Amino acid sequence: MDTDGDRVINNDDHCPLIANIGALNMSSYIVINLDPTLTADDPIWEIKDDGREIRQLAITEKPLMLIGQFSS
């Protein structure tokens, strides 16, 4: 079933109710530092499967957020 009509079935669709967002690709991302006053080390991430999977390799106290690009 493809509820939003974007030709991506609901099970594979990151946003099954919004037609112009079918997938998230983390091969291109921006990092937002949520606490610039904290001097801890940055987390270390591994990007796999052409950017479709992300895994944090090192735990840290520093809160960062990754924002990837959406594709339809």
C-alpha positions as CSV (number, residue, x, y, z in Angstrom):
1,M,0.0,0.0,0.0
2,D,1.2,3.5,-0.9
3,T,-1.0,5.9,1.1
4,D,0.5,9.2,0.0
5,G,0.9,8.2,-3.7
6,D,4.7,8.8,-4.0
7,R,5.4,5.3,-5.4
8,V,7.2,4.2,-2.1
9,I,5.2,1.5,-0.2
10,N,4.3,2.5,3.3
11,N,6.7,-0.1,4.9
12,D,9.7,1.5,3.2
13,D,8.4,5.1,3.3
14,H,9.8,7.3,6.1
15,C,6.8,9.6,5.8
16,P,3.9,7.5,4.5
17,L,1.4,10.4,4.8
18,I,3.6,13.1,3.0
19,A,4.0,12.5,-0.7
20,N,7.2,14.5,-1.3
21,I,9.3,12.7,1.4
22,G,10.0,9.1,0.5
23,A,13.4,8.5,2.0
24,L,16.1,9.9,4.2
25,N,19.6,9.8,3.0
26,M,22.3,10.4,5.7
27,S,25.2,10.5,3.3
28,S,24.8,14.2,3.3
29,Y,24.0,15.9,6.6
30,I,24.5,18.9,8.8
31,V,25.4,18.8,12.5
32,I,23.7,21.0,15.0
33,N,25.4,21.5,18.4
34,L,22.7,21.5,21.0
35,D,25.0,22.8,23.8
36,P,27.8,25.0,22.5
37,T,29.1,25.6,26.0
38,L,30.0,21.9,26.5
39,T,33.6,21.0,25.7
40,A,33.2,17.2,25.5
41,D,34.3,15.2,22.4
42,D,32.0,14.9,19.4
43,P,30.2,11.6,18.9
44,I,31.6,9.3,16.2
45,W,29.1,8.0,13.6
46,E,29.3,5.3,10.9
47,I,27.2,5.9,7.8
48,K,26.3,2.7,5.9
49,D,24.2,1.5,3.1
50,D,24.6,4.6,0.9
51,G,23.5,6.8,3.8
52,R,20.3,4.9,4.7
53,E,21.7,3.6,8.0
54,I,23.6,5.5,10.7
55,R,25.2,4.1,13.8
56,Q,26.8,5.9,16.7
57,L,30.2,4.3,17.4
58,A,31.4,6.4,20.4
59,I,29.3,7.6,23.3
60,T,29.8,11.1,24.5
61,E,28.3,13.7,26.8
62,K,28.0,16.2,23.9
63,P,24.5,16.5,22.5
64,L,24.6,16.9,18.7
65,M,21.9,16.4,16.2
66,L,22.3,15.2,12.6
67,I,19.9,16.4,10.0
68,G,19.9,14.5,6.7
69,Q,18.5,15.4,3.3
70,F,15.1,14.0,2.3
71,S,14.5,12.6,-1.2
72,S,11.3,11.7,-2.9
